[in-house]
Amino acid sequence: MIPIRDTAPCNSIPYITWGIMTVCIGIFIGMKLMPDQAAIILLNHYGMVPIRYSGLHAGLPSDGYASFVTNLFLHASWTHLIVNMWFLWIFADNVEDRMGRIPFLIFYLVCGAFATILQWYFDPMLAIPVIGASGAIAGVLAAFFFLYPLESVIVFFPPLVFQIPAIAFLGLWVIFQLYNATTSVIFEGGTANMAWWAHLGGFVAGSVLYRFFLKRQEK
């Protein structure tokens, strides 16, 4: 199911959401204009490479722990970027509206950092960079899930377009993430191309933390 839009009201202009999207798109286009080797170096430095934080640096430069946040602004392909930006475009404006701009930005980054930490915890020996905004976006989806459970999401399920309650759409999303995350643990040795644990980590963080970032009158 591909979400097209939601029916939740938004009473402000989502400047932070648009800013995050602009940064992600700008960085991705900049990487595409780089020589391949330069892009690889950038991904390895600013992406979160789990083995770097597991006592084995594998020849990678130390960056403190900055990559637990900087990875949120990097994407691997046009599909990766478009899917993440599409979900951000649909769901983040409402959450930013309810939180306010600066609290929303902090919430987004905290959820993304927690998502990255959980991915590292479950796959500490991975030697390739974990990148993408999806962990932080999962936190946004969690906030939307609790703030607008009875609003509808318009979805495209070829060849049909129909409405589904947000609580059902996002509930199915969580079940799908949980299935894939646990499957990747049960069948060890397979190579995952998606950070399932980051998705779940972001959603858990968003579920717990969203209430602390709402505007005062909303609490």
Biotite code that builds the C-alpha atoms (Angstrom):
import biotite.structure as struc

atoms = struc.array([
    struc.Atom([0.000, 0.000, 0.000], chain_id="A", res_id=1, res_name="MET", atom_name="CA", element="C"),
    struc.Atom([1.357, 3.404, -1.003], chain_id="A", res_id=2, res_name="ILE", atom_name="CA", element="C"),
    struc.Atom([0.131, 6.329, 1.131], chain_id="A", res_id=3, res_name="PRO", atom_name="CA", element="C"),
    struc.Atom([-1.019, 9.325, -0.906], chain_id="A", res_id=4, res_name="ILE", atom_name="CA", element="C"),
    struc.Atom([-2.092, 11.759, 1.809], chain_id="A", res_id=5, res_name="ARG", atom_name="CA", element="C"),
    struc.Atom([-3.741, 11.916, 5.218], chain_id="A", res_id=6, res_name="ASP", atom_name="CA", element="C"),
    struc.Atom([-6.871, 13.725, 6.394], chain_id="A", res_id=7, res_name="THR", atom_name="CA", element="C"),
    struc.Atom([-5.386, 15.177, 9.596], chain_id="A", res_id=8, res_name="ALA", atom_name="CA", element="C"),
    struc.Atom([-5.585, 18.993, 9.838], chain_id="A", res_id=9, res_name="PRO", atom_name="CA", element="C"),
    struc.Atom([-2.410, 21.083, 9.775], chain_id="A", res_id=10, res_name="CYS", atom_name="CA", element="C"),
    struc.Atom([-2.580, 24.727, 10.900], chain_id="A", res_id=11, res_name="ASN", atom_name="CA", element="C"),
    struc.Atom([0.987, 25.871, 10.347], chain_id="A", res_id=12, res_name="SER", atom_name="CA", element="C"),
    struc.Atom([3.663, 25.818, 7.661], chain_id="A", res_id=13, res_name="ILE", atom_name="CA", element="C"),
    struc.Atom([6.073, 22.902, 8.321], chain_id="A", res_id=14, res_name="PRO", atom_name="CA", element="C"),
    struc.Atom([9.328, 24.768, 7.799], chain_id="A", res_id=15, res_name="TYR", atom_name="CA", element="C"),
    struc.Atom([11.435, 22.239, 9.738], chain_id="A", res_id=16, res_name="ILE", atom_name="CA", element="C"),
    struc.Atom([10.020, 19.319, 7.741], chain_id="A", res_id=17, res_name="THR", atom_name="CA", element="C"),
    struc.Atom([10.733, 21.138, 4.510], chain_id="A", res_id=18, res_name="TRP", atom_name="CA", element="C"),
    struc.Atom([14.206, 22.031, 5.772], chain_id="A", res_id=19, res_name="GLY", atom_name="CA", element="C"),
    struc.Atom([15.048, 18.410, 6.597], chain_id="A", res_id=20, res_name="ILE", atom_name="CA", element="C"),
    struc.Atom([13.840, 17.338, 3.172], chain_id="A", res_id=21, res_name="MET", atom_name="CA", element="C"),
    struc.Atom([15.890, 20.060, 1.488], chain_id="A", res_id=22, res_name="THR", atom_name="CA", element="C"),
    struc.Atom([19.062, 19.027, 3.331], chain_id="A", res_id=23, res_name="VAL", atom_name="CA", element="C"),
    struc.Atom([18.561, 15.318, 2.529], chain_id="A", res_id=24, res_name="CYS", atom_name="CA", element="C"),
    struc.Atom([17.846, 15.987, -1.146], chain_id="A", res_id=25, res_name="ILE", atom_name="CA", element="C"),
    struc.Atom([20.693, 18.495, -1.439], chain_id="A", res_id=26, res_name="GLY", atom_name="CA", element="C"),
    struc.Atom([23.238, 16.120, 0.106], chain_id="A", res_id=27, res_name="ILE", atom_name="CA", element="C"),
    struc.Atom([22.086, 13.253, -2.109], chain_id="A", res_id=28, res_name="PHE", atom_name="CA", element="C"),
    struc.Atom([22.362, 15.313, -5.285], chain_id="A", res_id=29, res_name="ILE", atom_name="CA", element="C"),
    struc.Atom([25.766, 16.581, -4.158], chain_id="A", res_id=30, res_name="GLY", atom_name="CA", element="C"),
    struc.Atom([26.929, 12.989, -3.665], chain_id="A", res_id=31, res_name="MET", atom_name="CA", element="C"),
    struc.Atom([25.732, 12.066, -7.137], chain_id="A", res_id=32, res_name="LYS", atom_name="CA", element="C"),
    struc.Atom([27.899, 14.851, -8.556], chain_id="A", res_id=33, res_name="LEU", atom_name="CA", element="C"),
    struc.Atom([30.988, 13.617, -6.688], chain_id="A", res_id=34, res_name="MET", atom_name="CA", element="C"),
    struc.Atom([33.457, 11.080, -7.994], chain_id="A", res_id=35, res_name="PRO", atom_name="CA", element="C"),
    struc.Atom([32.419, 7.625, -6.769], chain_id="A", res_id=36, res_name="ASP", atom_name="CA", element="C"),
    struc.Atom([35.433, 7.269, -4.487], chain_id="A", res_id=37, res_name="GLN", atom_name="CA", element="C"),
    struc.Atom([34.693, 10.589, -2.772], chain_id="A", res_id=38, res_name="ALA", atom_name="CA", element="C"),
    struc.Atom([31.069, 9.539, -2.206], chain_id="A", res_id=39, res_name="ALA", atom_name="CA", element="C"),
    struc.Atom([32.204, 6.233, -0.679], chain_id="A", res_id=40, res_name="ILE", atom_name="CA", element="C"),
    struc.Atom([34.558, 8.058, 1.680], chain_id="A", res_id=41, res_name="ILE", atom_name="CA", element="C"),
    struc.Atom([31.730, 10.398, 2.713], chain_id="A", res_id=42, res_name="LEU", atom_name="CA", element="C"),
    struc.Atom([29.354, 7.487, 3.364], chain_id="A", res_id=43, res_name="LEU", atom_name="CA", element="C"),
    struc.Atom([31.914, 5.632, 5.458], chain_id="A", res_id=44, res_name="ASN", atom_name="CA", element="C"),
    struc.Atom([32.731, 8.703, 7.524], chain_id="A", res_id=45, res_name="HIS", atom_name="CA", element="C"),
    struc.Atom([29.262, 10.157, 8.087], chain_id="A", res_id=46, res_name="TYR", atom_name="CA", element="C"),
    struc.Atom([27.293, 6.916, 7.886], chain_id="A", res_id=47, res_name="GLY", atom_name="CA", element="C"),
    struc.Atom([27.143, 4.773, 11.034], chain_id="A", res_id=48, res_name="MET", atom_name="CA", element="C"),
    struc.Atom([29.422, 1.761, 10.489], chain_id="A", res_id=49, res_name="VAL", atom_name="CA", element="C"),
    struc.Atom([28.581, -0.530, 13.445], chain_id="A", res_id=50, res_name="PRO", atom_name="CA", element="C"),
    struc.Atom([31.938, -2.306, 13.615], chain_id="A", res_id=51, res_name="ILE", atom_name="CA", element="C"),
    struc.Atom([33.601, 1.078, 14.238], chain_id="A", res_id=52, res_name="ARG", atom_name="CA", element="C"),
    struc.Atom([31.906, 1.195, 17.645], chain_id="A", res_id=53, res_name="TYR", atom_name="CA", element="C"),
    struc.Atom([32.417, -2.464, 18.538], chain_id="A", res_id=54, res_name="SER", atom_name="CA", element="C"),
    struc.Atom([36.109, -2.311, 19.390], chain_id="A", res_id=55, res_name="GLY", atom_name="CA", element="C"),
    struc.Atom([37.223, -2.970, 15.812], chain_id="A", res_id=56, res_name="LEU", atom_name="CA", element="C"),
    struc.Atom([37.713, 0.191, 13.798], chain_id="A", res_id=57, res_name="HIS", atom_name="CA", element="C"),
    struc.Atom([38.466, -1.771, 10.618], chain_id="A", res_id=58, res_name="ALA", atom_name="CA", element="C"),
    struc.Atom([40.713, 1.034, 9.391], chain_id="A", res_id=59, res_name="GLY", atom_name="CA", element="C"),
    struc.Atom([37.869, 3.585, 9.585], chain_id="A", res_id=60, res_name="LEU", atom_name="CA", element="C"),
    struc.Atom([38.536, 7.068, 10.986], chain_id="A", res_id=61, res_name="PRO", atom_name="CA", element="C"),
    struc.Atom([37.119, 7.788, 14.435], chain_id="A", res_id=62, res_name="SER", atom_name="CA", element="C"),
    struc.Atom([34.323, 10.372, 14.488], chain_id="A", res_id=63, res_name="ASP", atom_name="CA", element="C"),
    struc.Atom([33.266, 10.223, 18.115], chain_id="A", res_id=64, res_name="GLY", atom_name="CA", element="C"),
    struc.Atom([29.612, 9.333, 17.810], chain_id="A", res_id=65, res_name="TYR", atom_name="CA", element="C"),
    struc.Atom([28.571, 12.007, 15.312], chain_id="A", res_id=66, res_name="ALA", atom_name="CA", element="C"),
    struc.Atom([27.524, 9.443, 12.712], chain_id="A", res_id=67, res_name="SER", atom_name="CA", element="C"),
    struc.Atom([24.641, 8.315, 14.918], chain_id="A", res_id=68, res_name="PHE", atom_name="CA", element="C"),
    struc.Atom([23.008, 11.578, 13.787], chain_id="A", res_id=69, res_name="VAL", atom_name="CA", element="C"),
    struc.Atom([24.744, 12.469, 10.519], chain_id="A", res_id=70, res_name="THR", atom_name="CA", element="C"),
    struc.Atom([23.666, 9.170, 8.948], chain_id="A", res_id=71, res_name="ASN", atom_name="CA", element="C"),
    struc.Atom([20.063, 10.408, 9.071], chain_id="A", res_id=72, res_name="LEU", atom_name="CA", element="C"),
    struc.Atom([20.773, 12.809, 6.201], chain_id="A", res_id=73, res_name="PHE", atom_name="CA", element="C"),
    struc.Atom([22.398, 10.296, 3.835], chain_id="A", res_id=74, res_name="LEU", atom_name="CA", element="C"),
    struc.Atom([20.654, 8.007, 1.343], chain_id="A", res_id=75, res_name="HIS", atom_name="CA", element="C"),
    struc.Atom([21.845, 5.159, -0.843], chain_id="A", res_id=76, res_name="ALA", atom_name="CA", element="C"),
    struc.Atom([19.672, 5.504, -3.946], chain_id="A", res_id=77, res_name="SER", atom_name="CA", element="C"),
    struc.Atom([16.916, 7.542, -5.541], chain_id="A", res_id=78, res_name="TRP", atom_name="CA", element="C"),
    struc.Atom([14.342, 4.977, -4.364], chain_id="A", res_id=79, res_name="THR", atom_name="CA", element="C"),
    struc.Atom([15.659, 5.128, -0.797], chain_id="A", res_id=80, res_name="HIS", atom_name="CA", element="C"),
    struc.Atom([15.498, 8.926, -0.831], chain_id="A", res_id=81, res_name="LEU", atom_name="CA", element="C"),
    struc.Atom([12.089, 9.241, -2.493], chain_id="A", res_id=82, res_name="ILE", atom_name="CA", element="C"),
    struc.Atom([10.362, 6.735, -0.188], chain_id="A", res_id=83, res_name="VAL", atom_name="CA", element="C"),
    struc.Atom([11.730, 8.427, 2.938], chain_id="A", res_id=84, res_name="ASN", atom_name="CA", element="C"),
    struc.Atom([10.934, 11.942, 1.739], chain_id="A", res_id=85, res_name="MET", atom_name="CA", element="C"),
    struc.Atom([7.437, 10.866, 0.693], chain_id="A", res_id=86, res_name="TRP", atom_name="CA", element="C"),
    struc.Atom([6.611, 9.521, 4.163], chain_id="A", res_id=87, res_name="PHE", atom_name="CA", element="C"),
    struc.Atom([8.126, 12.642, 5.734], chain_id="A", res_id=88, res_name="LEU", atom_name="CA", element="C"),
    struc.Atom([6.058, 14.873, 3.437], chain_id="A", res_id=89, res_name="TRP", atom_name="CA", element="C"),
    struc.Atom([2.791, 13.111, 4.294], chain_id="A", res_id=90, res_name="ILE", atom_name="CA", element="C"),
    struc.Atom([3.092, 12.602, 8.052], chain_id="A", res_id=91, res_name="PHE", atom_name="CA", element="C"),
    struc.Atom([5.643, 15.037, 9.509], chain_id="A", res_id=92, res_name="ALA", atom_name="CA", element="C"),
    struc.Atom([3.772, 18.303, 8.898], chain_id="A", res_id=93, res_name="ASP", atom_name="CA", element="C"),
    struc.Atom([0.999, 17.331, 11.324], chain_id="A", res_id=94, res_name="ASN", atom_name="CA", element="C"),
    struc.Atom([3.454, 16.267, 14.017], chain_id="A", res_id=95, res_name="VAL", atom_name="CA", element="C"),
    struc.Atom([5.482, 19.465, 13.616], chain_id="A", res_id=96, res_name="GLU", atom_name="CA", element="C"),
    struc.Atom([2.217, 21.414, 13.877], chain_id="A", res_id=97, res_name="ASP", atom_name="CA", element="C"),
    struc.Atom([1.431, 19.806, 17.246], chain_id="A", res_id=98, res_name="ARG", atom_name="CA", element="C"),
    struc.Atom([4.955, 20.134, 18.664], chain_id="A", res_id=99, res_name="MET", atom_name="CA", element="C"),
    struc.Atom([6.271, 23.403, 17.292], chain_id="A", res_id=100, res_name="GLY", atom_name="CA", element="C"),
    struc.Atom([9.347, 23.771, 15.125], chain_id="A", res_id=101, res_name="ARG", atom_name="CA", element="C"),
    struc.Atom([12.324, 23.463, 17.483], chain_id="A", res_id=102, res_name="ILE", atom_name="CA", element="C"),
    struc.Atom([10.780, 20.731, 19.689], chain_id="A", res_id=103, res_name="PRO", atom_name="CA", element="C"),
    struc.Atom([9.936, 18.791, 16.531], chain_id="A", res_id=104, res_name="PHE", atom_name="CA", element="C"),
    struc.Atom([13.506, 19.056, 15.249], chain_id="A", res_id=105, res_name="LEU", atom_name="CA", element="C"),
    struc.Atom([14.884, 17.804, 18.575], chain_id="A", res_id=106, res_name="ILE", atom_name="CA", element="C"),
    struc.Atom([12.304, 14.987, 18.637], chain_id="A", res_id=107, res_name="PHE", atom_name="CA", element="C"),
    struc.Atom([13.249, 13.968, 15.093], chain_id="A", res_id=108, res_name="TYR", atom_name="CA", element="C"),
    struc.Atom([16.974, 13.845, 15.847], chain_id="A", res_id=109, res_name="LEU", atom_name="CA", element="C"),
    struc.Atom([16.534, 12.012, 19.166], chain_id="A", res_id=110, res_name="VAL", atom_name="CA", element="C"),
    struc.Atom([14.333, 9.352, 17.563], chain_id="A", res_id=111, res_name="CYS", atom_name="CA", element="C"),
    struc.Atom([16.842, 8.967, 14.742], chain_id="A", res_id=112, res_name="GLY", atom_name="CA", element="C"),
    struc.Atom([19.771, 8.612, 17.142], chain_id="A", res_id=113, res_name="ALA", atom_name="CA", element="C"),
    struc.Atom([17.940, 6.007, 19.227], chain_id="A", res_id=114, res_name="PHE", atom_name="CA", element="C"),
    struc.Atom([17.023, 4.121, 16.052], chain_id="A", res_id=115, res_name="ALA", atom_name="CA", element="C"),
    struc.Atom([20.673, 4.046, 14.994], chain_id="A", res_id=116, res_name="THR", atom_name="CA", element="C"),
    struc.Atom([21.786, 2.856, 18.441], chain_id="A", res_id=117, res_name="ILE", atom_name="CA", element="C"),
    struc.Atom([19.317, -0.044, 18.328], chain_id="A", res_id=118, res_name="LEU", atom_name="CA", element="C"),
    struc.Atom([20.524, -1.039, 14.863], chain_id="A", res_id=119, res_name="GLN", atom_name="CA", element="C"),
    struc.Atom([24.115, -1.039, 16.146], chain_id="A", res_id=120, res_name="TRP", atom_name="CA", element="C"),
    struc.Atom([23.108, -3.109, 19.188], chain_id="A", res_id=121, res_name="TYR", atom_name="CA", element="C"),
    struc.Atom([21.533, -5.869, 17.086], chain_id="A", res_id=122, res_name="PHE", atom_name="CA", element="C"),
    struc.Atom([24.143, -5.854, 14.312], chain_id="A", res_id=123, res_name="ASP", atom_name="CA", element="C"),
    struc.Atom([27.417, -4.650, 15.929], chain_id="A", res_id=124, res_name="PRO", atom_name="CA", element="C"),
    struc.Atom([29.775, -6.387, 13.494], chain_id="A", res_id=125, res_name="MET", atom_name="CA", element="C"),
    struc.Atom([28.288, -4.917, 10.321], chain_id="A", res_id=126, res_name="LEU", atom_name="CA", element="C"),
    struc.Atom([31.099, -3.343, 8.287], chain_id="A", res_id=127, res_name="ALA", atom_name="CA", element="C"),
    struc.Atom([29.017, -1.239, 5.898], chain_id="A", res_id=128, res_name="ILE", atom_name="CA", element="C"),
    struc.Atom([27.449, 2.137, 6.742], chain_id="A", res_id=129, res_name="PRO", atom_name="CA", element="C"),
    struc.Atom([23.898, 2.321, 8.045], chain_id="A", res_id=130, res_name="VAL", atom_name="CA", element="C"),
    struc.Atom([22.316, 5.407, 6.480], chain_id="A", res_id=131, res_name="ILE", atom_name="CA", element="C"),
    struc.Atom([18.918, 6.972, 5.913], chain_id="A", res_id=132, res_name="GLY", atom_name="CA", element="C"),
    struc.Atom([16.215, 9.042, 7.561], chain_id="A", res_id=133, res_name="ALA", atom_name="CA", element="C"),
    struc.Atom([13.867, 6.102, 8.072], chain_id="A", res_id=134, res_name="SER", atom_name="CA", element="C"),
    struc.Atom([14.662, 5.600, 11.778], chain_id="A", res_id=135, res_name="GLY", atom_name="CA", element="C"),
    struc.Atom([13.808, 9.219, 12.558], chain_id="A", res_id=136, res_name="ALA", atom_name="CA", element="C"),
    struc.Atom([10.753, 9.045, 10.287], chain_id="A", res_id=137, res_name="ILE", atom_name="CA", element="C"),
    struc.Atom([9.607, 5.963, 12.207], chain_id="A", res_id=138, res_name="ALA", atom_name="CA", element="C"),
    struc.Atom([9.541, 8.167, 15.309], chain_id="A", res_id=139, res_name="GLY", atom_name="CA", element="C"),
    struc.Atom([7.381, 10.668, 13.418], chain_id="A", res_id=140, res_name="VAL", atom_name="CA", element="C"),
    struc.Atom([5.035, 7.852, 12.370], chain_id="A", res_id=141, res_name="LEU", atom_name="CA", element="C"),
    struc.Atom([4.716, 6.782, 16.007], chain_id="A", res_id=142, res_name="ALA", atom_name="CA", element="C"),
    struc.Atom([3.763, 10.310, 17.044], chain_id="A", res_id=143, res_name="ALA", atom_name="CA", element="C"),
    struc.Atom([1.198, 10.469, 14.221], chain_id="A", res_id=144, res_name="PHE", atom_name="CA", element="C"),
    struc.Atom([-0.126, 7.038, 15.285], chain_id="A", res_id=145, res_name="PHE", atom_name="CA", element="C"),
    struc.Atom([-0.934, 8.307, 18.794], chain_id="A", res_id=146, res_name="PHE", atom_name="CA", element="C"),
    struc.Atom([-1.976, 11.855, 17.886], chain_id="A", res_id=147, res_name="LEU", atom_name="CA", element="C"),
    struc.Atom([-4.244, 11.001, 14.941], chain_id="A", res_id=148, res_name="TYR", atom_name="CA", element="C"),
    struc.Atom([-5.348, 7.352, 15.327], chain_id="A", res_id=149, res_name="PRO", atom_name="CA", element="C"),
    struc.Atom([-8.819, 7.923, 13.882], chain_id="A", res_id=150, res_name="LEU", atom_name="CA", element="C"),
    struc.Atom([-7.803, 10.125, 10.963], chain_id="A", res_id=151, res_name="GLU", atom_name="CA", element="C"),
    struc.Atom([-7.658, 8.446, 7.587], chain_id="A", res_id=152, res_name="SER", atom_name="CA", element="C"),
    struc.Atom([-4.761, 7.739, 5.258], chain_id="A", res_id=153, res_name="VAL", atom_name="CA", element="C"),
    struc.Atom([-5.560, 7.682, 1.543], chain_id="A", res_id=154, res_name="ILE", atom_name="CA", element="C"),
    struc.Atom([-3.649, 4.757, 0.056], chain_id="A", res_id=155, res_name="VAL", atom_name="CA", element="C"),
    struc.Atom([-3.033, 3.356, -3.410], chain_id="A", res_id=156, res_name="PHE", atom_name="CA", element="C"),
    struc.Atom([-3.180, -0.415, -3.633], chain_id="A", res_id=157, res_name="PHE", atom_name="CA", element="C"),
    struc.Atom([-3.121, -1.161, -7.364], chain_id="A", res_id=158, res_name="PRO", atom_name="CA", element="C"),
    struc.Atom([-5.543, -0.737, -8.946], chain_id="A", res_id=159, res_name="PRO", atom_name="CA", element="C"),
    struc.Atom([-7.587, 0.732, -6.042], chain_id="A", res_id=160, res_name="LEU", atom_name="CA", element="C"),
    struc.Atom([-7.474, 3.987, -4.095], chain_id="A", res_id=161, res_name="VAL", atom_name="CA", element="C"),
    struc.Atom([-9.199, 3.909, -0.708], chain_id="A", res_id=162, res_name="PHE", atom_name="CA", element="C"),
    struc.Atom([-9.139, 5.244, 2.852], chain_id="A", res_id=163, res_name="GLN", atom_name="CA", element="C"),
    struc.Atom([-7.813, 3.330, 5.831], chain_id="A", res_id=164, res_name="ILE", atom_name="CA", element="C"),
    struc.Atom([-7.695, 4.520, 9.475], chain_id="A", res_id=165, res_name="PRO", atom_name="CA", element="C"),
    struc.Atom([-4.238, 5.757, 10.444], chain_id="A", res_id=166, res_name="ALA", atom_name="CA", element="C"),
    struc.Atom([-4.138, 3.335, 13.371], chain_id="A", res_id=167, res_name="ILE", atom_name="CA", element="C"),
    struc.Atom([-4.645, 0.420, 10.958], chain_id="A", res_id=168, res_name="ALA", atom_name="CA", element="C"),
    struc.Atom([-2.170, 1.630, 8.318], chain_id="A", res_id=169, res_name="PHE", atom_name="CA", element="C"),
    struc.Atom([0.603, 2.331, 10.822], chain_id="A", res_id=170, res_name="LEU", atom_name="CA", element="C"),
    struc.Atom([-0.222, -0.810, 12.793], chain_id="A", res_id=171, res_name="GLY", atom_name="CA", element="C"),
    struc.Atom([0.378, -2.876, 9.655], chain_id="A", res_id=172, res_name="LEU", atom_name="CA", element="C"),
    struc.Atom([3.615, -0.972, 9.084], chain_id="A", res_id=173, res_name="TRP", atom_name="CA", element="C"),
    struc.Atom([4.844, -1.901, 12.591], chain_id="A", res_id=174, res_name="VAL", atom_name="CA", element="C"),
    struc.Atom([3.900, -5.568, 12.136], chain_id="A", res_id=175, res_name="ILE", atom_name="CA", element="C"),
    struc.Atom([5.823, -5.644, 8.843], chain_id="A", res_id=176, res_name="PHE", atom_name="CA", element="C"),
    struc.Atom([8.912, -4.095, 10.473], chain_id="A", res_id=177, res_name="GLN", atom_name="CA", element="C"),
    struc.Atom([8.766, -6.476, 13.437], chain_id="A", res_id=178, res_name="LEU", atom_name="CA", element="C"),
    struc.Atom([8.426, -9.505, 11.167], chain_id="A", res_id=179, res_name="TYR", atom_name="CA", element="C"),
    struc.Atom([11.423, -8.523, 9.082], chain_id="A", res_id=180, res_name="ASN", atom_name="CA", element="C"),
    struc.Atom([13.568, -7.569, 12.075], chain_id="A", res_id=181, res_name="ALA", atom_name="CA", element="C"),
    struc.Atom([12.959, -10.837, 13.918], chain_id="A", res_id=182, res_name="THR", atom_name="CA", element="C"),
    struc.Atom([13.397, -12.843, 10.734], chain_id="A", res_id=183, res_name="THR", atom_name="CA", element="C"),
    struc.Atom([16.806, -11.240, 10.174], chain_id="A", res_id=184, res_name="SER", atom_name="CA", element="C"),
    struc.Atom([17.837, -12.450, 13.649], chain_id="A", res_id=185, res_name="VAL", atom_name="CA", element="C"),
    struc.Atom([16.391, -15.954, 13.343], chain_id="A", res_id=186, res_name="ILE", atom_name="CA", element="C"),
    struc.Atom([18.047, -16.574, 9.977], chain_id="A", res_id=187, res_name="PHE", atom_name="CA", element="C"),
    struc.Atom([21.520, -15.302, 10.791], chain_id="A", res_id=188, res_name="GLU", atom_name="CA", element="C"),
    struc.Atom([24.026, -15.142, 7.993], chain_id="A", res_id=189, res_name="GLY", atom_name="CA", element="C"),
    struc.Atom([21.738, -13.409, 5.521], chain_id="A", res_id=190, res_name="GLY", atom_name="CA", element="C"),
    struc.Atom([22.607, -9.943, 4.244], chain_id="A", res_id=191, res_name="THR", atom_name="CA", element="C"),
    struc.Atom([19.957, -7.360, 5.069], chain_id="A", res_id=192, res_name="ALA", atom_name="CA", element="C"),
    struc.Atom([19.620, -4.326, 2.795], chain_id="A", res_id=193, res_name="ASN", atom_name="CA", element="C"),
    struc.Atom([17.307, -2.479, 5.155], chain_id="A", res_id=194, res_name="MET", atom_name="CA", element="C"),
    struc.Atom([17.867, -1.414, 8.775], chain_id="A", res_id=195, res_name="ALA", atom_name="CA", element="C"),
    struc.Atom([14.771, -3.070, 10.250], chain_id="A", res_id=196, res_name="TRP", atom_name="CA", element="C"),
    struc.Atom([15.894, -2.611, 13.851], chain_id="A", res_id=197, res_name="TRP", atom_name="CA", element="C"),
    struc.Atom([16.414, 1.098, 13.235], chain_id="A", res_id=198, res_name="ALA", atom_name="CA", element="C"),
    struc.Atom([12.810, 1.356, 12.066], chain_id="A", res_id=199, res_name="HIS", atom_name="CA", element="C"),
    struc.Atom([11.540, -0.351, 15.203], chain_id="A", res_id=200, res_name="LEU", atom_name="CA", element="C"),
    struc.Atom([13.893, 1.636, 17.432], chain_id="A", res_id=201, res_name="GLY", atom_name="CA", element="C"),
    struc.Atom([12.653, 4.904, 15.982], chain_id="A", res_id=202, res_name="GLY", atom_name="CA", element="C"),
    struc.Atom([9.029, 3.870, 16.414], chain_id="A", res_id=203, res_name="PHE", atom_name="CA", element="C"),
    struc.Atom([9.587, 2.830, 20.037], chain_id="A", res_id=204, res_name="VAL", atom_name="CA", element="C"),
    struc.Atom([11.394, 6.087, 20.797], chain_id="A", res_id=205, res_name="ALA", atom_name="CA", element="C"),
    struc.Atom([8.636, 8.115, 19.145], chain_id="A", res_id=206, res_name="GLY", atom_name="CA", element="C"),
    struc.Atom([5.925, 6.213, 21.032], chain_id="A", res_id=207, res_name="SER", atom_name="CA", element="C"),
    struc.Atom([7.543, 6.970, 24.386], chain_id="A", res_id=208, res_name="VAL", atom_name="CA", element="C"),
    struc.Atom([8.824, 10.487, 23.787], chain_id="A", res_id=209, res_name="LEU", atom_name="CA", element="C"),
    struc.Atom([6.256, 12.278, 21.613], chain_id="A", res_id=210, res_name="TYR", atom_name="CA", element="C"),
    struc.Atom([4.133, 13.450, 24.564], chain_id="A", res_id=211, res_name="ARG", atom_name="CA", element="C"),
    struc.Atom([7.104, 15.319, 26.068], chain_id="A", res_id=212, res_name="PHE", atom_name="CA", element="C"),
    struc.Atom([7.508, 17.454, 22.933], chain_id="A", res_id=213, res_name="PHE", atom_name="CA", element="C"),
    struc.Atom([3.916, 18.605, 22.430], chain_id="A", res_id=214, res_name="LEU", atom_name="CA", element="C"),
    struc.Atom([3.039, 22.258, 22.782], chain_id="A", res_id=215, res_name="LYS", atom_name="CA", element="C"),
    struc.Atom([2.151, 23.142, 26.362], chain_id="A", res_id=216, res_name="ARG", atom_name="CA", element="C"),
    struc.Atom([-1.567, 23.540, 25.648], chain_id="A", res_id=217, res_name="GLN", atom_name="CA", element="C"),
    struc.Atom([-1.632, 20.089, 24.028], chain_id="A", res_id=218, res_name="GLU", atom_name="CA", element="C"),
    struc.Atom([-0.286, 18.177, 27.039], chain_id="A", res_id=219, res_name="LYS", atom_name="CA", element="C"),
])
